[in-house]
Amino acid sequence: MGLAAGGTIGLFAAIARKRALKSAWLDALLGAIGFVGGAVGMVFAPWKATAVTKNIGGMIVTSTVLRYPHPYRIAFAAAVALPMICELIRGARRKKMAVNERP
């Protein structure tokens, strides 16, 4: 999921900036790292007690967990944020180099 999100962002950025499509691989890798890191990070992050209610076989079962109930939302946000930050840094460097090259 993170690889696809990062790759898509990288492809759009490569097309918009008229670069080779090979440059999207770094964004895809950053997206994958962000997704895995976000999911694992949220599993180990401390969180207040949350009650989870499920309907199992006609019975309502309530349990208390001490972790964030939606870690994949955070993981997806990290998978999108890392490639976007990378593209912003690339754009800023490119702009700075273009300004420095003027006579």
C-alpha atoms as a printed R data frame, in Angstrom:
    type eleno elety resid chain resno       x       y       z
1   ATOM     1    CA   MET     A     1   0.000   0.000   0.000
2   ATOM     2    CA   GLY     A     2   2.779   2.415   0.902
3   ATOM     3    CA   LEU     A     3   4.799   1.433  -2.165
4   ATOM     4    CA   ALA     A     4   1.834   2.228  -4.396
5   ATOM     5    CA   ALA     A     5   1.096   5.547  -2.691
6   ATOM     6    CA   GLY     A     6   4.717   6.681  -2.820
7   ATOM     7    CA   GLY     A     7   5.139   5.503  -6.405
8   ATOM     8    CA   THR     A     8   2.045   7.363  -7.521
9   ATOM     9    CA   ILE     A     9   3.245  10.573  -5.911
10  ATOM    10    CA   GLY     A    10   6.665  10.069  -7.482
11  ATOM    11    CA   LEU     A    11   5.182   9.493 -10.946
12  ATOM    12    CA   PHE     A    12   3.026  12.598 -10.761
13  ATOM    13    CA   ALA     A    13   5.988  14.653  -9.543
14  ATOM    14    CA   ALA     A    14   8.239  13.271 -12.303
15  ATOM    15    CA   ILE     A    15   5.682  14.086 -14.989
16  ATOM    16    CA   ALA     A    16   5.018  17.558 -13.578
17  ATOM    17    CA   ARG     A    17   8.721  18.393 -13.325
18  ATOM    18    CA   LYS     A    18   9.636  16.692 -16.614
19  ATOM    19    CA   ARG     A    19  12.132  14.279 -15.080
20  ATOM    20    CA   ALA     A    20  12.841  10.638 -15.859
21  ATOM    21    CA   LEU     A    21  10.253   8.247 -14.462
22  ATOM    22    CA   LYS     A    22  13.069   6.323 -12.749
23  ATOM    23    CA   SER     A    23  13.163   9.040 -10.109
24  ATOM    24    CA   ALA     A    24   9.817   7.752  -8.775
25  ATOM    25    CA   TRP     A    25  11.509   4.680  -7.281
26  ATOM    26    CA   LEU     A    26  12.916   6.681  -4.378
27  ATOM    27    CA   ASP     A    27   9.432   7.990  -3.578
28  ATOM    28    CA   ALA     A    28   8.001   4.469  -3.791
29  ATOM    29    CA   LEU     A    29  10.649   3.224  -1.383
30  ATOM    30    CA   LEU     A    30   9.966   6.116   1.000
31  ATOM    31    CA   GLY     A    31   6.245   5.346   0.847
32  ATOM    32    CA   ALA     A    32   6.859   1.701   1.741
33  ATOM    33    CA   ILE     A    33   9.151   2.682   4.609
34  ATOM    34    CA   GLY     A    34   6.592   5.218   5.845
35  ATOM    35    CA   PHE     A    35   3.756   2.683   5.783
36  ATOM    36    CA   VAL     A    36   5.665  -0.025   7.616
37  ATOM    37    CA   GLY     A    37   7.192   2.449  10.043
38  ATOM    38    CA   GLY     A    38   3.840   4.074  10.770
39  ATOM    39    CA   ALA     A    39   2.096   0.748  11.377
40  ATOM    40    CA   VAL     A    40   4.841  -0.635  13.609
41  ATOM    41    CA   GLY     A    41   5.263   2.681  15.396
42  ATOM    42    CA   MET     A    42   1.584   2.895  16.255
43  ATOM    43    CA   VAL     A    43   1.543  -0.673  17.564
44  ATOM    44    CA   PHE     A    44   4.269   0.173  20.080
45  ATOM    45    CA   ALA     A    45   3.125   3.733  20.873
46  ATOM    46    CA   PRO     A    46   1.435   4.109  24.253
47  ATOM    47    CA   TRP     A    47  -2.224   5.071  24.095
48  ATOM    48    CA   LYS     A    48  -5.030   5.569  26.579
49  ATOM    49    CA   ALA     A    49  -7.370   2.646  27.252
50  ATOM    50    CA   THR     A    50  -9.948   2.224  24.485
51  ATOM    51    CA   ALA     A    51 -13.012  -0.035  24.599
52  ATOM    52    CA   VAL     A    52 -13.624  -2.176  21.516
53  ATOM    53    CA   THR     A    53 -17.043  -3.757  20.983
54  ATOM    54    CA   LYS     A    54 -17.617  -6.609  18.525
55  ATOM    55    CA   ASN     A    55 -20.599  -8.756  17.611
56  ATOM    56    CA   ILE     A    56 -19.351 -12.359  17.611
57  ATOM    57    CA   GLY     A    57 -21.849 -15.146  16.971
58  ATOM    58    CA   GLY     A    58 -24.809 -13.131  18.227
59  ATOM    59    CA   MET     A    59 -23.005 -12.059  21.421
60  ATOM    60    CA   ILE     A    60 -21.674  -8.576  22.077
61  ATOM    61    CA   VAL     A    61 -18.099  -8.765  23.318
62  ATOM    62    CA   THR     A    62 -16.387  -5.700  24.768
63  ATOM    63    CA   SER     A    63 -12.664  -5.585  25.495
64  ATOM    64    CA   THR     A    64 -10.194  -2.898  26.442
65  ATOM    65    CA   VAL     A    65  -7.014  -2.294  24.454
66  ATOM    66    CA   LEU     A    66  -4.074  -0.024  25.223
67  ATOM    67    CA   ARG     A    67  -3.137   0.921  21.665
68  ATOM    68    CA   TYR     A    68  -4.420   3.201  18.942
69  ATOM    69    CA   PRO     A    69  -7.419   1.530  17.272
70  ATOM    70    CA   HIS     A    70  -6.621   2.628  13.682
71  ATOM    71    CA   PRO     A    71  -2.865   2.261  13.070
72  ATOM    72    CA   TYR     A    72  -3.227   1.851   9.294
73  ATOM    73    CA   ARG     A    73  -4.657   5.346   8.917
74  ATOM    74    CA   ILE     A    74  -1.505   6.768  10.477
75  ATOM    75    CA   ALA     A    75   0.634   4.411   8.401
76  ATOM    76    CA   PHE     A    76  -1.021   5.586   5.179
77  ATOM    77    CA   ALA     A    77  -0.554   9.227   6.187
78  ATOM    78    CA   ALA     A    78   3.154   8.557   6.783
79  ATOM    79    CA   ALA     A    79   3.389   6.746   3.436
80  ATOM    80    CA   VAL     A    80   2.008   9.826   1.689
81  ATOM    81    CA   ALA     A    81   3.882  12.417   3.759
82  ATOM    82    CA   LEU     A    82   7.430  11.069   3.300
83  ATOM    83    CA   PRO     A    83   7.458  11.167  -0.529
84  ATOM    84    CA   MET     A    84   5.793  14.585  -0.518
85  ATOM    85    CA   ILE     A    85   8.449  15.953   1.825
86  ATOM    86    CA   CYS     A    86  11.142  14.436  -0.371
87  ATOM    87    CA   GLU     A    87   9.655  16.100  -3.470
88  ATOM    88    CA   LEU     A    88   9.438  19.453  -1.683
89  ATOM    89    CA   ILE     A    89  13.116  19.194  -0.720
90  ATOM    90    CA   ARG     A    90  14.047  18.232  -4.300
91  ATOM    91    CA   GLY     A    91  12.103  21.200  -5.646
92  ATOM    92    CA   ALA     A    92  13.705  23.616  -3.202
93  ATOM    93    CA   ARG     A    93  17.204  22.366  -4.093
94  ATOM    94    CA   ARG     A    94  16.468  22.605  -7.802
95  ATOM    95    CA   LYS     A    95  15.146  26.138  -7.416
96  ATOM    96    CA   LYS     A    96  18.164  27.156  -5.319
97  ATOM    97    CA   MET     A    97  20.559  25.720  -7.896
98  ATOM    98    CA   ALA     A    98  18.731  27.549 -10.695
99  ATOM    99    CA   VAL     A    99  19.014  30.860  -8.830
100 ATOM   100    CA   ASN     A   100  22.724  30.307  -8.172
101 ATOM   101    CA   GLU     A   101  23.451  29.574 -11.847
102 ATOM   102    CA   ARG     A   102  22.190  32.943 -13.080
103 ATOM   103    CA   PRO     A   103  24.988  35.298 -14.157
